[in-house]
Amino acid sequence: MRPGPSTEALAAAVGQGARLTSFRGAQVLYRGLPASSVTVEADVDRVMSTRLQFTVPTDLEPDGPGGAVANWGQRIFVESLLELDGDRIAIPYGWYLIQEPEGEDDGIAVTAHDLTQIIVDNPNPWPSSPPAGATVYSEARRLVESTRIGMGLPMIAEFRDRSIPRTTQWGVDRLEALRDLCESYGLAYGVKPDGYLHIWEQPAKAQPTAFYSEANLLVSATSKARERIPNRWIVAGSPQGDDSVKWTSVIENFGGDYAPNLYGVITDRREFNAATSADAVRKAAETYQAKALAEKGVRSIEIPFDPRLELHDDIRARVSRPDGGVEYITGRVTALAASLDAPDQTMRVDVKELYW
């Protein structure tokens, strides 16, 4: 979660806006772009998770590499502006790389992506595997950073390091490889307002950092249908460097509502490289099953804009039920959509509820 005013203070905010500054390299091209319709959308299901969109007047239409909203490496630094108790507060919101400036009747519509676009733009020439002695940290750094200027991102690691088997294999897409690496070890990643790509441990239990209620920012909360989860898990593994030994574990959850004649069969197959035993493969399958069954569902809440919220944050909300009772939602932010300069619009936040 970004630093910022408390939820109570945000509920009393009387002004909201955004300040955008355009950079090319270390040069400031335009401080305080006359931008409107500034929106941000983010979703954990996208490898490159966050997209910024805004509109500037037609007189800023790019006519060369030095244009403020040209796509010649221009980066946009976004600050969220709030007016609280007569004071104007600027909250660093993030960095974005311009992709598409497109002329329209009412201005230039600009689309920019978070800085992981840099990694996407620079795939490896060949598929690769970790070198001897590699760890999660060293492998993440190999995938994220680069010795060549402009091809990587500086990285900050906030997780417990551990070894990684050399039998792991990645494709040429460095960001997809990073996503798979993080998923395998319970990690999350994202570019923070400091311009660094942070990688951190995802807590096993909820650690809410913000609380919402009808009296304190919450506008509404609705349920979204949960995606169909597997009812069969297969994990295949073998000892590192020994393909002649193969272990396979199959776990099925075919009881009750998950019966094949009612639910059908959905199989989740994984490979466990460098498994040490058949029991380890079995435990891996049980872990995947437990993780899937722990997902309770997704709730979509609406609140006034909260510039602190980021993907992977844990939040808690108190919701009134139609029967007069109340319920509490506790979950992890998986998607959000917000307007930074339109205080009359609400912010949508999708929260994955888990059986904590």
Helices and strands as residue ranges (DSSP letters): H 7-11, E 15-24, E 27-31, E 36-43, E 50-56, G 58-60, E 75-84, E 87-104, E 107-114, H 117-120, H 136-144, E 155-158, H 174-184, E 187-191, E 197-201, E 210-212, E 220-224, E 232-238, E 247-252, G 256-258, H 260-263, E 267-273, H 278-293, E 295-304, E 314-320, E 326-339, E 346-354
